């Protein structure tokens, strides 16, 4: 039996790639600018990372465009692209411990989650799209005997990928895997709060055989680096995951530049509806607690609104409160930790401000609501539950992106659906009921891209992920993701 890894010891000697990755090599920013990465675990300084400006984005895009134009990747046979991407997945697996530790140090999630979820989820996504790319067929239109109309897919060109900090590797791969598999070049901007695994992944792709220039990684912030990607006239499409506020900026950037297509996966305020006929309240409460407290609540699909049928409200809420109190808030490097650190101090303060807003608006704080482990130098918020929440309160309307649950009461399925649909968002949702008619009625009525019945956050690469309303457009995962990174071309051949 292997000896368990002491992650605290390994963290002391962890080393990181810190320069941008442009045209197949690490390179500092053109102006030499860097920014500090501070670990949210304990405030330790991790690294000084290249801060890419407009000139660096220009270099990266030019590198990607040259690679696309000469066909070193875009014109490679799909089966050949597949082999390289599969080798990259093998290398990610081979470096799983290193990548998991880097992810935990950089953004504060528990090491157990980085090992069990983030690294395997990253390689599963890459392998699935690699395997899919040589199994997608083009079409012939039914035009009649006097013409042959071919409908073919072509890579869109140079793709800008802008990804968030809550699942840095997985979210990056949701963009990279289909975009690369389809034959595009990619300029990836990781979040400034979590750039380190993306920079390491770039070298692993190169080691696997990905040609120079096909993947470029430009760390930096949103107002400078992200804006430069959004406004760049030689980027053909942008895939973005992040807040609704920033997603709207990318739509503006597109209109101000070259009308590049913009695909958005933005915020959420997901409702979990618990009907009075729920078959297993204890199991449903466990799921509801996980839906909001997993990954410190830093999830776009976090089940942040708990809608409780009046007759079972008190019983169910007591069960959820028990789960909240039982969560182990600790050092993310401890394998037993359930709840890690918020990604940065500024975000922790934002979450705590929402707790104050909830109390000021008249919601009742039942558990949590405070910073903990402040003596460590890290940024921790305890699992928090409000009840007596009304639908118009800010904590029931706005995305908090932290471990804060708002419990609301309803009477009847019609009122539940009205409350559930009563926000600008439409990403995740769920209903717990034993009645198939109620389940089907709700699943059709809920304005959300994801509807879970008697479960939550079920996941597989084969199904699309995305939202309605101001939760965004387009879909990640599944074959539908190729729609974002390919163009359809019609070739009409007249037959004499």
Backbone torsions as a table, in degrees:
resi	resn	phi	psi	omega
1	UNK	NA	133.5	-177.2
2	UNK	-72.2	151.3	178.6
3	UNK	-75.9	131.6	178.3
4	UNK	-58.6	144.3	-179.7
5	UNK	-77.3	132.9	171.1
6	UNK	-88.3	99.9	-173.9
7	UNK	-69.9	-26.6	176.4
8	UNK	-64.8	-41.8	178.7
9	UNK	-67.2	-46.0	-178.1
10	UNK	-64.0	-33.4	-179.2
11	UNK	-63.3	-28.5	-177.7
12	UNK	-66.6	-25.5	-177.4
13	UNK	-112.9	10.2	-178.9
14	UNK	-63.6	137.6	178.0
15	UNK	-122.5	152.1	-172.5
16	UNK	-135.3	146.8	166.2
17	UNK	-75.1	134.2	-173.1
18	UNK	-128.2	-7.8	177.9
19	UNK	-93.9	160.2	173.6
20	UNK	-62.9	157.4	176.3
21	UNK	-114.3	107.5	-176.6
22	UNK	-133.9	128.4	177.5
23	UNK	55.8	40.8	172.4
24	UNK	83.8	15.4	178.1
25	UNK	-154.3	159.0	174.4
26	UNK	-77.1	139.7	-178.1
27	UNK	-150.8	140.2	176.0
28	UNK	-70.9	165.6	174.1
29	UNK	-61.6	150.5	-175.8
30	UNK	-58.1	-35.8	-179.6
31	UNK	-95.2	5.2	178.2
32	UNK	77.2	4.0	-175.4
33	UNK	-70.6	144.8	179.4
34	UNK	-139.9	162.3	174.7
35	UNK	-133.0	150.9	-174.7
36	UNK	-85.4	138.1	170.8
37	UNK	-104.7	118.3	-179.8
38	UNK	-107.6	128.3	-179.8
39	UNK	-72.9	130.0	177.7
40	UNK	-71.5	-9.2	179.6
41	UNK	-64.3	-47.1	-175.1
42	UNK	-149.5	11.7	178.6
43	UNK	79.7	8.6	-179.6
44	UNK	-69.7	148.8	175.7
45	UNK	-80.0	123.3	-179.4
46	UNK	-93.0	-47.7	-173.3
47	UNK	-171.6	163.4	169.0
48	UNK	-109.7	118.8	-169.9
49	UNK	-106.5	144.7	178.3
50	UNK	-57.0	132.2	177.3
51	UNK	-102.7	104.1	-174.8
52	UNK	-81.7	131.1	176.5
53	UNK	-105.0	-164.5	-176.8
54	UNK	-59.9	-42.0	-178.9
55	UNK	-62.1	-36.9	-179.8
56	UNK	-71.4	-40.2	175.5
57	UNK	-62.6	-40.4	176.3
58	UNK	-58.3	-44.8	178.9
59	UNK	-61.6	-44.5	-177.9
60	UNK	-64.7	-43.4	-179.8
61	UNK	-66.1	-41.1	178.6
62	UNK	-62.5	-39.5	177.6
63	UNK	-63.8	-45.3	178.4
64	UNK	-64.4	-39.5	-179.7
65	UNK	-66.4	-41.7	178.8
66	UNK	-62.3	-41.9	179.5
67	UNK	-65.3	-38.4	179.4
68	UNK	-68.7	-42.0	-174.7
69	UNK	-67.9	-37.2	-177.3
70	UNK	-86.1	-3.9	171.3
71	UNK	78.5	11.8	-178.5
72	UNK	-59.3	-24.3	176.8
73	UNK	-123.7	-45.4	-174.3
74	UNK	-63.5	-29.6	-178.8
75	UNK	-103.4	6.7	175.1
76	UNK	-70.8	143.8	178.9
77	UNK	-58.4	140.4	179.8
78	UNK	-51.5	-39.5	179.9
79	UNK	-64.2	-32.9	178.2
80	UNK	-72.2	-40.8	175.5
81	UNK	-60.7	-40.7	-179.4
82	UNK	-56.9	-46.1	-177.0
83	UNK	-61.3	-41.2	-179.7
84	UNK	-66.8	-42.8	179.8
85	UNK	-67.0	-35.1	176.3
86	UNK	-66.8	-37.9	175.5
87	UNK	-63.6	-38.1	177.2
88	UNK	-61.9	-41.3	177.4
89	UNK	-62.3	-40.7	177.5
90	UNK	-61.0	-40.7	-179.8
91	UNK	-68.7	-36.7	176.2
92	UNK	-62.1	-43.9	176.5
93	UNK	-60.7	-40.2	-179.0
94	UNK	-65.5	-25.8	-179.9
95	UNK	-108.2	27.0	-173.8
96	UNK	-58.7	-46.0	-178.1
97	UNK	-62.1	-44.6	179.3
98	UNK	-60.9	-46.4	-177.6
99	UNK	-68.6	-39.4	178.5
100	UNK	-63.3	-43.8	178.9
101	UNK	-63.5	-43.3	179.1
102	UNK	-60.7	-43.4	179.6
103	UNK	-61.1	-44.2	-178.7
104	UNK	-66.9	-45.1	179.4
105	UNK	-63.7	-36.1	-172.6
106	UNK	-77.6	-40.2	-174.9
107	UNK	-124.7	-2.2	166.8
108	UNK	93.5	4.8	180.0
109	UNK	-77.4	154.6	-179.7
110	UNK	-59.6	140.7	-179.3
111	UNK	-60.8	-32.4	178.4
112	UNK	-61.0	-37.8	178.8
113	UNK	-73.3	-40.4	177.7
114	UNK	-58.7	-39.9	-179.1
115	UNK	-74.9	-42.3	-171.9
116	UNK	-88.9	-23.9	-173.7
117	UNK	-117.6	-55.3	-167.9
118	UNK	-69.3	-50.3	-179.8
119	UNK	-67.8	-49.6	178.0
120	UNK	-61.2	-37.9	178.4
121	UNK	-63.9	-35.2	178.3
122	UNK	-65.5	-47.1	-177.2
123	UNK	-73.7	-33.2	176.1
124	UNK	-60.5	-44.2	179.5
125	UNK	-62.0	-47.1	-178.1
126	UNK	-63.4	-44.2	-179.2
127	UNK	-64.8	-38.9	-177.0
128	UNK	-64.3	-46.9	-179.2
129	UNK	-71.5	-33.1	175.0
130	UNK	-61.6	-43.0	-178.5
131	UNK	-71.0	-28.6	-176.0
132	UNK	-77.0	-25.9	-164.3
133	UNK	-66.2	-28.4	178.8
134	UNK	-99.5	22.4	178.6
135	UNK	-126.3	12.4	177.9
136	UNK	-101.8	121.8	-175.9
137	UNK	-100.1	147.3	171.8
138	UNK	-81.6	-175.8	-170.6
139	UNK	-128.3	157.5	167.3
140	UNK	-121.0	125.6	-176.4
141	UNK	-77.7	150.0	179.5
142	UNK	-83.0	69.7	-172.4
143	UNK	-86.1	-12.0	-176.6
144	UNK	104.8	-179.0	-170.0
145	UNK	-77.2	-11.0	-173.0
146	UNK	-102.2	7.0	178.8
147	UNK	-153.5	154.9	172.2
148	UNK	-123.0	114.0	-178.7
149	UNK	-110.5	114.1	-179.4
150	UNK	-98.0	134.0	176.3
151	UNK	-116.1	111.1	-174.2
152	UNK	-121.4	151.3	174.6
153	UNK	-97.2	137.6	174.8
154	UNK	-130.2	147.9	175.5
155	UNK	-61.0	145.4	-174.6
156	UNK	-72.0	-28.4	178.6
157	UNK	133.4	-114.0	178.0
158	UNK	-103.8	123.2	-176.9
159	UNK	-108.0	131.5	169.1
160	UNK	-93.9	128.6	179.1
161	UNK	-119.4	119.9	-178.4
162	UNK	-120.4	117.6	-168.1
163	UNK	-125.2	159.6	-173.4
164	UNK	-90.4	-177.9	-174.2
165	UNK	-101.0	-5.5	-172.9
166	UNK	-79.0	-35.1	172.7
167	UNK	-133.8	73.5	-168.6
168	UNK	-57.6	-45.4	-178.5
169	UNK	-74.0	-46.7	-176.6
170	UNK	-63.9	-46.4	-179.2
171	UNK	-64.4	-37.7	175.6
172	UNK	-62.1	-42.2	-176.5
173	UNK	-72.1	-29.3	174.9
174	UNK	-59.3	-28.4	176.2
175	UNK	-90.6	-48.5	-173.4
176	UNK	-62.5	-45.7	-171.4
177	UNK	-60.4	-53.9	179.5
178	UNK	-69.5	-36.1	-178.9
179	UNK	-65.1	-45.5	179.0
180	UNK	-70.6	-42.1	-179.5
181	UNK	-58.8	-35.3	-179.5
182	UNK	-75.6	-10.4	176.7
183	UNK	104.6	10.1	-179.6
184	UNK	-81.9	162.8	161.3
185	UNK	-93.3	152.1	-175.8
186	UNK	-132.7	136.0	168.2
187	UNK	-111.5	110.8	-174.7
188	UNK	-101.3	127.0	170.5
189	UNK	-111.7	106.2	173.1
190	UNK	-73.0	160.0	176.2
191	UNK	-61.7	144.9	179.8
192	UNK	-64.1	-21.0	178.1
193	UNK	-79.0	-14.1	-173.5
194	UNK	-152.3	61.8	-175.4
195	UNK	-89.1	-8.7	-162.0
196	UNK	-74.4	-39.5	-179.5
197	UNK	-70.5	-34.3	178.9
198	UNK	-61.3	-41.0	179.7
199	UNK	-66.0	-34.9	177.7
200	UNK	-72.5	-39.5	179.3
201	UNK	-59.2	-36.0	-178.7
202	UNK	-58.3	-44.3	179.5
203	UNK	-67.3	-34.8	178.3
204	UNK	-67.6	-38.9	174.8
205	UNK	-61.0	-42.4	179.2
206	UNK	-63.7	-41.7	178.0
207	UNK	-61.3	-32.1	179.5
208	UNK	-74.0	-15.1	178.8
209	UNK	114.5	6.4	176.6
210	UNK	-64.4	126.4	-176.0
211	UNK	-62.6	151.9	177.3
212	UNK	-56.7	140.7	176.0
213	UNK	90.3	-17.5	-176.7
214	UNK	-73.0	-36.5	176.5
215	UNK	-123.2	125.3	176.2
216	UNK	-127.1	140.3	-178.6
217	UNK	-123.2	121.8	-175.9
218	UNK	-122.4	95.0	177.2
219	UNK	-71.1	153.4	179.9
220	UNK	159.6	-171.0	-177.1
221	UNK	-100.9	176.7	-177.8
222	UNK	-70.9	-48.9	-176.6
223	UNK	-62.0	-25.7	-179.5
224	UNK	-104.8	-65.8	-173.2
225	UNK	-71.4	-47.8	179.2
226	UNK	-62.7	-41.8	178.8
227	UNK	-62.6	-40.2	179.4
228	UNK	-61.9	-37.3	176.2
229	UNK	-67.2	-45.9	-177.9
230	UNK	-62.1	-34.4	-176.7
231	UNK	-92.8	-5.9	-171.9
232	UNK	-68.3	130.3	-176.9
233	UNK	-78.5	-8.4	179.9
234	UNK	-112.9	15.8	169.8
235	UNK	-100.3	129.6	-172.3
236	UNK	-89.6	-25.4	-179.4
237	UNK	-156.7	151.2	175.4
238	UNK	-125.0	129.4	168.7
239	UNK	-105.8	121.2	-173.9
240	UNK	-125.6	136.6	166.8
241	UNK	-127.4	127.6	-178.5
242	UNK	168.9	-154.8	-175.3
243	UNK	-75.3	155.7	176.1
244	UNK	-61.3	-38.6	-179.6
245	UNK	-57.6	-46.6	-178.5
246	UNK	-76.0	-32.5	175.5
247	UNK	-57.5	-40.0	178.3
248	UNK	-63.9	-33.4	177.1
249	UNK	-63.5	-39.2	179.9
250	UNK	-66.4	-32.5	173.3
251	UNK	-64.3	-39.3	176.8
252	UNK	-66.5	-42.8	179.0
253	UNK	-58.2	-39.8	-179.9
254	UNK	-62.0	-46.2	180.0
255	UNK	-66.5	-29.2	-179.5
256	UNK	-81.9	-11.2	-176.4
257	UNK	-119.9	-108.8	-170.1
258	UNK	-111.1	18.9	-178.7
259	UNK	58.0	33.2	176.2
260	UNK	-57.0	145.7	175.8
261	UNK	-69.2	141.0	-178.0
262	UNK	-126.1	123.0	179.6
263	UNK	-111.3	126.2	-169.0
264	UNK	-122.2	130.5	166.0
265	UNK	-121.0	106.5	-167.9
266	UNK	-114.4	-148.4	-169.0
267	UNK	-74.4	176.5	179.2
268	UNK	-154.3	160.8	174.3
269	UNK	-144.3	65.5	-164.3
270	UNK	-70.9	132.3	177.1
271	UNK	-93.6	140.1	169.1
272	UNK	-113.2	113.5	-178.3
273	UNK	-95.5	121.3	178.6
274	UNK	-110.3	107.4	-178.8
275	UNK	-80.3	158.2	-178.2
276	UNK	-64.3	-21.0	179.7
277	UNK	-96.9	16.7	177.0
278	UNK	-52.6	130.3	-171.3
279	UNK	-66.3	-39.0	-173.5
280	UNK	-139.2	93.3	-177.1
281	UNK	-62.4	-38.2	-178.1
282	UNK	-63.3	-45.1	179.1
283	UNK	-67.1	-40.9	179.0
284	UNK	-63.5	-36.9	178.2
285	UNK	-67.1	-38.4	176.0
286	UNK	-61.4	-42.5	179.1
287	UNK	-66.5	-43.2	-179.3
288	UNK	-61.8	-39.9	178.3
289	UNK	-65.7	-43.1	178.5
290	UNK	-64.2	-35.8	-177.7
291	UNK	-62.3	-26.1	-179.0
292	UNK	-108.3	-28.6	-174.7
293	UNK	-97.4	-16.4	177.4
294	UNK	-63.4	141.0	-179.5
295	UNK	57.2	33.3	178.6
296	UNK	60.8	22.3	-178.0
297	UNK	75.6	5.1	-178.0
298	UNK	-87.3	67.9	-177.4
299	UNK	-141.4	136.0	177.5
300	UNK	-66.3	-26.4	178.0
301	UNK	-95.4	10.1	-178.1
302	UNK	-50.7	133.1	178.6
303	UNK	-78.0	73.2	-168.4
304	UNK	-85.4	-10.7	175.3
305	UNK	-118.8	120.8	179.2
306	UNK	-107.1	110.1	-177.2
307	UNK	-99.3	115.4	-171.1
308	UNK	-113.6	126.5	174.4
309	UNK	-62.3	133.1	-170.0
310	UNK	-49.8	-45.5	-175.3
311	UNK	-64.9	-24.2	-177.4
312	UNK	-111.7	10.0	-174.1
313	UNK	-57.5	-55.1	-173.5
314	UNK	-65.3	-43.8	-179.7
315	UNK	-61.9	-45.0	-176.7
316	UNK	-69.2	-41.3	-178.5
317	UNK	-64.2	-37.5	176.8
318	UNK	-61.3	-38.8	177.9
319	UNK	-64.1	-43.4	179.4
320	UNK	-65.6	-41.1	178.0
321	UNK	-60.3	-37.7	176.6
322	UNK	-61.4	-42.5	177.3
323	UNK	-65.5	-38.8	179.5
324	UNK	-61.9	-43.8	-178.7
325	UNK	-69.4	-26.8	-175.7
326	UNK	-84.3	-11.0	-178.4
327	UNK	-64.3	135.6	-178.6
328	UNK	-90.4	103.5	177.3
329	UNK	-89.3	116.6	-175.2
330	UNK	-156.0	-172.5	177.2
331	UNK	-64.0	125.1	-179.0
332	UNK	-60.3	-16.3	177.6
333	UNK	-81.2	-8.0	174.3
334	UNK	-87.2	129.1	-172.7
335	UNK	-64.9	-21.4	-177.8
336	UNK	-88.6	-3.5	-177.4
337	UNK	-69.2	131.9	175.9
338	UNK	-94.8	-41.0	-175.8
339	UNK	-120.2	119.3	-178.3
340	UNK	-95.8	-149.8	-175.0
341	UNK	-93.8	149.6	167.6
342	UNK	-66.3	155.5	-167.2
343	UNK	-65.0	-31.3	-179.9
344	UNK	-159.2	165.0	-177.4
345	UNK	-61.7	-41.0	-179.2
346	UNK	-60.3	-40.5	179.7
347	UNK	-70.7	-38.5	176.0
348	UNK	-57.4	-44.3	180.0
349	UNK	-64.3	-36.0	177.8
350	UNK	-62.8	-43.8	179.3
351	UNK	-63.3	-43.8	179.8
352	UNK	-65.6	-31.9	175.5
353	UNK	-64.4	-37.5	177.1
354	UNK	-66.6	-34.3	175.2
355	UNK	-60.5	-43.8	178.3
356	UNK	-64.7	-38.5	178.4
357	UNK	-62.5	-44.4	179.9
358	UNK	-58.6	-44.9	178.9
359	UNK	-65.2	-40.4	-178.6
360	UNK	-66.5	-30.5	-179.1
361	UNK	-81.3	-7.5	175.6
362	UNK	106.9	1.6	173.7
363	UNK	-70.5	153.9	-177.7
364	UNK	-100.7	121.0	177.8
365	UNK	-78.3	117.7	-176.4
366	UNK	-98.3	-31.0	179.6
367	UNK	-158.4	149.3	174.1
368	UNK	77.2	-150.0	176.2
369	UNK	97.5	7.9	-174.4
370	UNK	-133.0	158.6	169.5
371	UNK	-72.8	141.9	175.3
372	UNK	-130.5	166.9	178.2
373	UNK	57.1	30.7	-179.1
374	UNK	-63.0	-27.6	-177.9
375	UNK	-66.0	-17.2	-179.6
376	UNK	-78.4	-16.4	-172.4
377	UNK	87.5	-0.5	-179.8
378	UNK	-96.2	-175.6	-169.9
379	UNK	-124.9	93.1	-172.2
380	UNK	-122.8	137.3	174.8
381	UNK	-125.4	131.4	-178.5
382	UNK	-75.1	150.6	176.3
383	UNK	-52.5	134.2	-168.6
384	UNK	-129.1	136.0	179.5
385	UNK	-132.9	128.2	170.4
386	UNK	-109.8	142.5	164.6
387	UNK	-123.0	-173.0	-173.3
388	UNK	54.5	36.3	177.4
389	UNK	-89.1	139.1	175.2
390	UNK	-106.3	156.5	-172.5
391	UNK	-61.7	-24.1	-176.5
392	UNK	-89.9	-7.7	178.8
393	UNK	-63.3	150.3	-178.3
394	UNK	-61.9	-35.9	-179.2
395	UNK	-71.4	-10.9	174.3
396	UNK	-100.6	-5.6	-175.9
397	UNK	-115.9	-32.4	-170.2
398	UNK	-106.9	145.6	179.7
399	UNK	-74.9	121.0	-178.9
400	UNK	-92.1	-35.7	178.8
401	UNK	61.2	45.5	177.3
402	UNK	-155.8	180.0	-174.1
403	UNK	-81.0	59.7	-175.6
404	UNK	-125.1	117.1	-177.3
405	UNK	-106.8	132.1	176.0
406	UNK	-109.2	117.7	-179.9
407	UNK	-99.8	127.4	179.9
408	UNK	-122.5	153.0	179.6
409	UNK	-106.1	144.6	174.4
410	UNK	-138.2	165.5	178.1
411	UNK	-131.8	95.4	178.6
412	UNK	99.3	151.5	-173.7
413	UNK	-64.5	-33.4	-179.6
414	UNK	-62.9	-43.6	178.4
415	UNK	-67.6	-38.6	179.3
416	UNK	-59.8	-45.9	-179.1
417	UNK	-66.4	-39.1	177.7
418	UNK	-60.6	-45.0	178.3
419	UNK	-66.0	-44.4	-177.1
420	UNK	-59.6	-39.7	-177.8
421	UNK	-86.5	4.5	-171.5
422	UNK	-90.9	37.1	173.4
423	UNK	-133.8	174.5	178.1
424	UNK	-76.1	-10.8	-172.4
425	UNK	-96.8	166.4	176.2
426	UNK	-163.9	57.4	-178.1
427	UNK	-98.5	-78.7	-179.8
428	UNK	-103.9	162.0	175.7
429	UNK	-167.1	163.7	178.8
430	UNK	-156.8	153.6	171.5
431	UNK	-137.8	136.9	177.9
432	UNK	-113.9	113.3	-178.4
433	UNK	-159.0	155.3	174.6
434	UNK	-97.5	-2.4	-176.2
435	UNK	-95.7	117.4	-175.9
436	UNK	-66.3	-33.5	178.3
437	UNK	-64.8	-43.9	178.2
438	UNK	-62.8	-43.4	-179.1
439	UNK	-61.2	-45.8	-178.5
440	UNK	-69.3	-40.4	178.7
441	UNK	-61.9	-44.6	-179.6
442	UNK	-66.7	-41.7	-176.9
443	UNK	-63.4	-30.9	177.1
444	UNK	-79.2	-31.1	-174.8
445	UNK	-86.0	-26.9	-177.8
446	UNK	-70.4	126.9	-179.3
447	UNK	-88.9	79.0	-177.3
448	UNK	-151.2	148.7	178.3
449	UNK	-72.6	-21.6	-178.3
450	UNK	-129.3	122.3	176.0
451	UNK	-124.2	118.5	179.1
452	UNK	-104.3	135.9	178.7
453	UNK	-114.7	116.6	-179.7
454	UNK	58.3	31.7	175.1
455	UNK	-164.7	178.3	174.0
456	UNK	-154.0	142.7	175.4
457	UNK	59.5	27.6	171.2
458	UNK	-60.5	145.0	-166.8
459	UNK	-146.7	139.6	172.0
460	UNK	-160.5	145.1	-178.5
461	UNK	-64.4	-19.5	-176.4
462	UNK	-75.4	-11.4	-176.5
463	UNK	-113.1	144.6	-177.7
464	UNK	-72.7	153.3	-178.8
465	UNK	-130.5	124.2	177.9
466	UNK	168.7	178.8	-169.5
467	UNK	-131.0	175.0	173.7
468	UNK	-99.5	170.0	172.3
469	UNK	57.1	-138.5	-177.4
470	UNK	-85.1	15.9	167.2
471	UNK	-86.2	-4.0	171.5
472	UNK	121.7	-164.2	-178.0
473	UNK	-147.4	166.2	-178.1
474	UNK	71.1	173.2	-177.4
475	UNK	-136.1	134.9	168.2
476	UNK	-88.3	162.4	178.4
477	UNK	65.1	165.0	179.6
478	UNK	65.8	175.3	178.0
479	UNK	-63.2	-21.6	179.3
480	UNK	-64.1	-23.1	179.1
481	UNK	-64.0	-28.8	178.1
482	UNK	-63.2	-24.7	178.9
483	UNK	-60.3	-29.1	-177.0
484	UNK	-77.3	-25.0	-169.7
485	UNK	-117.7	16.3	176.6
486	UNK	-134.3	156.1	171.9
487	UNK	-107.8	146.4	172.2
488	UNK	-95.9	127.8	179.0
489	UNK	-118.2	134.0	173.0
490	UNK	-102.7	126.2	174.0
491	UNK	-114.3	113.8	-174.7
492	UNK	-102.9	118.8	-178.3
493	UNK	-113.7	117.3	177.9
494	UNK	-79.0	133.8	-179.8
495	UNK	-108.7	125.8	-179.0
496	UNK	-76.7	NA	NA
